[in-house]
Amino acid sequence: MDIRERRRLRRERRQRLHITSVSVIITLLLTLVLVSTLFAQVNGETPPAGEDQVGEETRDAVDVPSDPPVQDDDRNNQELLPPELSIDKQVDEATARAGETLAYTVVISNGGDSAAQNVVMTDTLPLELTYVEGSLNASGGIWGHTSGVITWTGSVMNNDEVTIVFEADIGENTPPGTTITNTAEAVWNNNQYTDSATTTIVDEPGITGTSYLPIIFSPPPEPPNPPTLVVSRPSFNNTWVASWNNPGGGTIGYELQESFSPDFSNPVTYDPGGALSTQIQHELGINNEYFYRVRALNQWGASAWSNAVLVISGYRDGFDTSINNWGIRRTTYIERVQAFHEVRNNNGLLIMRIEDSWDWGIASPMVKAPSPP
């Protein structure tokens, strides 16, 4: 087979394939038309071809009633109300004590149909109150605090409200009976709206709630009886020991007092714990009279004071103070040496006479001496 024959066979094959493809396409189109017609009939739809079918569509359209006329909406005929603002100020405590904290709430409401723009609220705290840092908050807008003045700026939408809250401390020196009045003012469109909240300062807080007191079936124990106190005489180094007995009654400790006066004014208090004695030592000085007393302690209180005991310690005057009551006297000019002393008329006065022109007489104070060993 030569080249020309091959070319001829190829042309015939392409022609047959072209005819076959066109036939298949036509067959598919006819099939689609048939299927669409059957589908429309099954669903009650009118095929898009034929004058009779158009007539059916026209006849069916005549049978459909026309739409009712559009009615006016009554709300469209109503006039929108302008913003209607109001302000409400509340405080959490009607009565309080000095030093307590108050919580304030300010509510700005708009009952109109339009929003109120650029509303400004100002709350100047009275002198009795101090703003609590960080307590200011609001549900919208911009808020702030400067030098005791609370401010808020923002919009209040129609039929809506804005809530502002903050806290303030009452001054510690605010006297009872003082009424603290805190006023909030809102300004919008040259209109002012104000409201106030008041708190009265009292001595004692009011009782808010229920208290349940314990039931005591027996009275608490009495404080113990007072102990008996004994103090030893001072030793050579001016040391002595105070001791006492245990009076019972659940005693858990003792309290010992020391004073230079029998009425125990300006006493020095010792805490010996649960011991029944304590050692005391003092430097020698011009004050050598010490008074002591002791009492017992338990968990319910303290006993009465014990008997008072006086201790006379050693005496020493360093002449470093002007309150030692020493006296200095010069003798006469009689050129005669003669010295004597006497106690006159049992009045406790020591009489000293020195007849010497060169000597002086020194009179010491009358003080008690410790008991001899």
Protein Blocks (a to p, Z undefined) as FASTA:
>chain_A
ZZklmmmmmmmmmmmmmmmmmmmmmmmmmmmmmmmmmmmmmnopacfedjklmmmmmmmm
mmpccdddddddfklmpccdddddddddddfbfbdcehiacddddddddfbfbdcehiac
dddddfkbccdehkaccfedjdddeehiacddddddehiacdddddddddfklcghiacd
ddddddeehiacdddddddddfbdcdedjddddddfbdcdddddddddddddddfkopac
dddddeejoiabdcddddfbfnlpaiadddehjafbdcddddddfblcdcdddddddfkb
ccddddddddddddddehlafklopacddddfbdcdddddddehhlopacdddddfkbcc
dddddddddddZZ
